[in-house]
């Protein structure tokens, strides 16, 4: 197939959509959990919507702009710009300038992307370019009308402003205003990020370092596997053994994927391997963060073990137990240590060059998040995905969107082990 590029998309409009009402003008203080992502840039995602003739005015641009202007009243930081305070510390400058809104057309069709896998082409085609805007816009969208009548909606939200939970909250709000107008029933965002301020003075207990994880990147080859509801149920049953306990879908799938990756990579049995994953602190604080907390509320946790224990065990109880133990460790005692750690080190989160060790695996879960609840009035998306994955040895878990409780497992790793990984993944599922 011919390689697709920017010439396959024609931009017909580019403008800023500002809040439809007056919003606070101020510098918004960023927590240490925000600051560690200040150099991460924008998260690129793409939604595909098939054409639907009823109701009419399919993806009416004026309607979408009006809905966004309403949503930005509540989510006013996203209408601002990335700035600096008087001390040189990054902040969100709530200027009310607006979000970048691009309208484009293309002779491509949804069928050209039926694999629904991340790729550089997907980002180039459908995700708005934000590099040309300084100071940096925090929210940008691109609405591309396709030859088949469908639509590709690309979004770029700066990670310093929102994590996945907050991003989906904004997209739900925008789509609800488009679908239901002013009658939309919404949960308002909560913008006081000082709830995640470091203690004075900051203090990190040495024992807390075992769950702090570095971040390294590498270009990758993506592949997707769908695990059915029955297979997930069987995995969860295998993870608890005979004690009748319970294990989450995340822990069960992560354990299975970790195990298969160790075998596919043919790692030495005595090597130490580690699985790390981001977890929300919203319910781990005491008191919990308010509903609708808008910002970054995630920290990285880790589980470790010998390769022989992770890959050679006859059951998944040990592996799932290691992950569950890491999850249980995230409490009101650990979270402040993590916040203090970033405040003390003033970490620069720009990914370091080089290759993450083969013994490392990162799992990012969007399970249970309202990924597909972005209905602007013309139905839910056919598919949603990250436009590109630049990070090697990463696994993304997300609901399939097919309302059958199946799970998408997107593996980003070297092409050389993809076939072995997928074979092991399915072969082991049959045994359970």
N, C-alpha and C positions, 0 to 999 in steps of 0.2 A: 504494500500500500504506500501511496505517496505520503511523504512527511508533511504534516500540517504545521502551519505557522501563522504569524500575525497577519499575513496577507489574506488569510481565509476569513477574516472578520473585518467588517467595515463599521467604524464608529460613526454614528449619526448625531449624537448629542452627548455633551459632557457639561455638567453643572454641579453646583453645590445646593443641597437641600438643607435649609436651616430650620430650627424648631419654629412651630407656628405660633408660639407664645414666648413672652420674655422669660429667660432662664437665668439662674445665678451666674454672675461673672466673677470668677475668682480662680486662684490657683489651688488645685486639689492636691493635698498631701498624699503621697504614695507610701504604702507599707513596705517593709523589707521583702515581703513575698511578691510585691509588684516590681520592686526595683531589680530583683534578680532576673527579670524578664525584659528589662528596658531595651536590651539589644537583640532580643529574639525576633523583633519585627512583627509582620502581619501574618495571621493564620489564614491560608487560602483554602476555601471550600467551594464546591460547586453542587448546585441542585439542578436536576433535570425534571422538567414538567412536560408530559405529553399534551398535545392539543386537545382541548375539550370545547365543543361548540356551544354548550349550554352550562352556565349562563353566558351571555354575549360579552363583548369587549374583553376578550382574552388578554390578560395581563396588560390592562389599560395603564399607560405610563402616568397619566395625570393622577389617577386613583392611587397608584403606588407611591408617588411623590407626596401626595397629601397625607397618606397613612404614615409615611416615614417622618414627615414634619410633626405629626402628632406624637409618634413614639419618641422622638428626640426631646420632647418636653420633659418626659420622665427620665430618659437616658441622656441628659444634657452633656455629660462628660464626653460622649462619643461625637458630639458636634464641636468639640474643642480641638486643641492641637497639643502635641508633645512639647513641653517647654522645660525651663529651669527656674528654680527660685533664686533668691539673692545669695544663697550659699553654694550654688552650683549643683544642687540636688535636683534630680529629675522630678517633674510634677506634670499633672494634666492642667493645661491652661484652658479653662472653661470660657471660651471666647464666643460661643454660639455661631461660629462661622459656618458650620454645617458639615454634612457628610457628602462625600463625592458620589455622584450618581451618573452612571454612563449607560447609554442606550446604544446597542449595536445590532447589526444584521449579519447573517452568514448563510452560505449555500450548503453548509454541513447539516447533518441530521442526527437525531438521537441514536439511530442505528450505527452511526460511525463510532459510537463510544459504548457499545453494548457490554464490553468487558467491565466497564465502570471501575477501572484501576487508575491510581494516581499516575501522572506522567507530566514531564515538563511542558509538553504540547498543551495539555489541558489547562495548565496555569496560564500559558501565553495567550491562549485563545479566549478564555472566559473570565479570568480574574483581573480586576482593574489594576492598572499600573499605578502604584503610589510613590514610586521612587522620585518622580518629577516634582513632587509637592514638598516644599520646605517653608515653615516647619511641618513636621509629619502630620498628615491627617490620621485620625484614629479609626475611622470607619469609611469604607468604600464598597460600592456594589456595582456590578455590571449586569445589565439585562440584555441578553442576546437572543433575538428572534431567529429561529432556525428555519431551514427550507421546508422541513416536514410540518411546520406549523407549531412545533413545540418551542419550549423556552429553556435556556440555560441561565441560571442565576448564580453568578459568582460573587463571593463576598471576601473581603479582606479586613479583618478587625485586628487592631494592634494588641498583642498579648499583654502589654503593660497595662492596658485599660480593662481587659476582661479575660477570664479563663473560659473554659468550654461551657460551664454551667451558666455563667453570666451572658455569654454570647448567645446561647440558645434561648435564654430568657428574652433578650432583645429581639431576636428574630421571631419568636412567638408573639411578642407584643406588636411588632410591625405588621405581621401577617394578620393578626386579629383585628387591628384597626382597618386594614384593607377589606377584610371579610365582613366585619360586623359594624364598622363605623364607630361613632362615638359611644355606642351601646356595649362595646367590648368589655367583658369582665376580666380585669387584669390584676396581677400582683405587682405592686409598685417596687421598683428597685430601691435598695438602701445604700447610701453613698458614703457613710462615715467610715473611712478606712483606718482611723486611729484605733479601732478595736483590735487591730493586729499590729499595734505599736510594740517595739521592743521594750523590755523592762529597763529600769534605771537603778543601778547600772546593768547592762546586759551580762548574762552569765550562761555558759554552756557546760553542762556536766559531761565529763569525759565519756561516760557510758552511752551518751546520746549519739556519739559520732558513728556508731556501728550502723545507724540507719540513714546517714547522710551520704548522698550519692553524687558522683561527678556526672558531667554531661559532655558527651563526645559525639561527633557526627561523621557520616560517610555516605556517599552516594550509593544507591541500592537498586535492586530489581524487585518490584512488588509482585505478589501473588495472593489470590484470595481463595479461601475455603469456606463453605457454608456447613455449619454443624446443626443438625436437626434438633427439635425439641426432645425427641426420644433419646438421641445420643447425649444431649446435655444431662437428661435425667439419669441415664446410666452412668455417666461420668461422676455425677454428684454422689450416687450410691457407692461407687467404687472408692470414693475419697473418704468415706466415713467408716469403712470396714464394718465390723460387727457390733460397734458400740451404739448404733442407733442415733448418732449425733447428726448435726446438720452442717452443711458447707454451702457457701454462696456459689452462684454460677461463675463469678469472677475467679474465685479461688480454684474451682474445679478445672475450668478451661485453662487458666494460667499454669496450673500444675501439669496438665497434659501437654501443653505446648512446650513448656520448659523441658520436660522429659524428652519429647520428640526432637527438639533442637539439639540437645546434648548428644543424642545418638547420631543424628544426621551429620553433625560436625565432627564426629569420631574423636571426641575429646579424650585425653588421657584419664583413666579412672581415678587417679590420685589428685587430679587438678581440682581446685576450688572454683565453683561456679556460682554466679549470683544473678538473681532476678530482681529488678527494681521496678517500681510503679508509682505514679502520682496518686495521692489520695486527698479527698476534700477534708478540710479541717472544720467545716461549717458546723457539724454536729458534735465535734470532739471538744470544742471549747466549753467552759463553764462560766457563765451561761453560754448556750449556743449562739452563734452569730444570728442576727435577725433574718427572718425570711426575706428572700430577694437581695441578700448581700451582693453588691455589684463590685467586682474587682477580682483579684487573684486570691483564692483561698485554698491552694493546694501545696502539699509538701511531698517530697519523694521518700518512699520507704523501700526497704530491701529485705530479701531472704537469701540465705546462702547455705551451701552444703557441698560435699564431695560429689564429683561427677558420678561415681559408682552408686552413691545413695540415691541420686536424682534419676539416673537412667536405668539402673539395673534392678531396682526394686520390683517385686512381683505385683505390688499394688501401689495405688497413689496416695495412701494414707499419710506416709512420711512427707511427701512433697507438698501436698495440700496443707498439712499441719504446719510446715515451715512458713508458708504464705499467710495462713490464718493467724499465726502467732505474730507476724509483723503487723498485720492489720490491727490486732488487739492492742499492740503497743502504742498506737496513736491515741493518746489521751490528753487531758488538760495539763499533764506534766511535761510531755514530750513537745507539744506544739510550741510553747514559749521558748524552749531551748532552740528550736529550729529558727524561730523568728530572731532571737538574739544572735544566733550564729551568722545570719545574713547581715544583720546590723553591724556586727563586729568586723566582718571580713569585707563588707561592701563589695560582694561578689559581682564580677562582670560575667554575665551569662552568655556572652557571645561564644558560640560553640568553638571549642579548640580544634585545630586541624588534626588530622590523623585518624586512626582506626580504633574503634572500641574493641577491646580484647574479645576473642572468640568465646571466652567463658562467660561473657556478659549478655544479658537479654533484658530488654525493656518492654513492658506491657502497658499500653495506655487503653483504658476502658471508657467507652461511651455507653456502656450497658445501662439501660434504664433512663437515659437522658432523652428529652423530647426531640430527637434528631429529625424525625419526620413530621412533627407537629408544626409545620410551616406552610399552612394553607391560606393563601391570599384571597380565597374565594373561588378558585378554580380547581380545587382538589389538592390532595397531598402530592409531594414529589414522587416520581418513579424511583429515583435514586438520589442519594447524597453521599459525598465522599470528599476527603481532602484532595485538593487539586494536584498536589505533588508531595511526595515523601522524600526528604533529603537525608533521612537518618537511618543508618544501617542497623541491623539487629534490633529493630523495633517491631512490635506486634500491636495491632489495633483491634480491639474487640468492640463490636457494636451490633445492635439489633438489626435484623435483616430488613425490617420494614414490611414484611409480607404477612404480618399478623398471625404467624404460625409458631411464634416463640423460637424460631431458629436464630442462629447467631452467625454473623460474618466475622471471619478471622483473616485479617489482612496482614500478611507476613512480608517484611521488608528485609531482604538479606541477599547474599551472593547467589547468583543464578545457579552456581554449581551444586548447591545443596537443596534447592527448591523441590526437585523431583523426589529426593529421598525424604524430605520433610513431609510432603503431602502424602506419600505412600505410608509412612509411619503413622501419621495422624489418623488416616482412615483405617489402616490395618488394626491399630490399637482399639479404635472405637468399636470395631466388630467384636473384639474379645470381651468387651464390657456388655 
